[in-house]
């Protein structure tokens, strides 16, 4: 079973991650991970911390001579502005953050004890893990991209664009948006929010291309891959909603405008001309691209703080102001890619897994022969 664990606080000494269950024989270098960490730090509307740190991962175990060994892979990412013991005590929780529920749940007297771990800084370690999973999936022809489809109510139009075009255009965009006209409006909207000392959220989309038919299961509720993917993306800080394919739009359409008709070609096999289902039928991949969208709320730290209550005196006060972003939707997309990569890699290993990459590839090839894909 593939699994991972992260540790560390936002302003602590470092972030750590352990990925267990990855096959032996996968090529892995630190620069493969660092390229994804750099993408996470991009995005118009980010705060001052992105100018302070350049995240870099160090591989501590599980890799020798550029290849995984089959044992746990341990990673560490240093926090260059480490100063957790010097930071002020926090008594005024921020609305929308884990601050208040955290001090109540864990019986703490300083909100700092909560916000340091609840911070989205933790996702740096997740992106590092996801980078390894992406390399594994690439061995089977699977690629993953994300792009921003809305920020602060400004929506992009990317209909008709190929996966490759979306991936290329979004990676060049300051807001990771493949629609150039919408990009400019999004940046203006971010500028407006910054000027009013406010924050804004948005919507990002993650697309995975190349997944074979048959990942996941319709037999047990907890093995439905679409549900696991939604849960993984929902676990990202600030995400408040996730949909697959047409998602909520399906509720407003008749069946003939929702379900993807099935066709057959001797070369392609079974295929569909539309992908309203977002790559899933019955919780199982159907061979079409996997499409997930997630909505993020405006971020909880406002430079013009909302009303709150002092946890000791119970008096009305303004919430604490921590360093924050006006928006981080582009970064959320990169984190979404990482979480999708992990869940897909886990599903691959559940179905085709061996102890080595070579064994897993042989199992995969045999399955493709079985379903008539090669």
ABEGO torsion letter per residue (X at the ends): XBBBBBBEBAABABBBBBBBGBBBGBBBBAAAAAAAAAAAABEBGBBAAAAABBBBBBBABGBBGGBBAGBBBBBBBBBAABAAAABBBBABBBBGBAAAAAAAAAGBABAAAAAAAABAAAAAAAAAAAAAAAAAAAAAGBBBBBBBABBGGBBBBABGBBAAAAAAAAAABAAGBABAAAAAAAAAAAAAAAAAGBBBBEBBBBBBBGBBBGBEBAABAAABAAAAAAAAAAABBGBABBBBEAEAAAAABBAAAABBBBBBBAAAEBBBABAAAGGBBGGBBAGBBBBBBBBBBBBABBABBBBBBBAAAGBBBBBBBBBBBABAAAAAAAAAAAAAAAAAAAAAAAAABBABAAAAAAAAAAAAAAAGAX
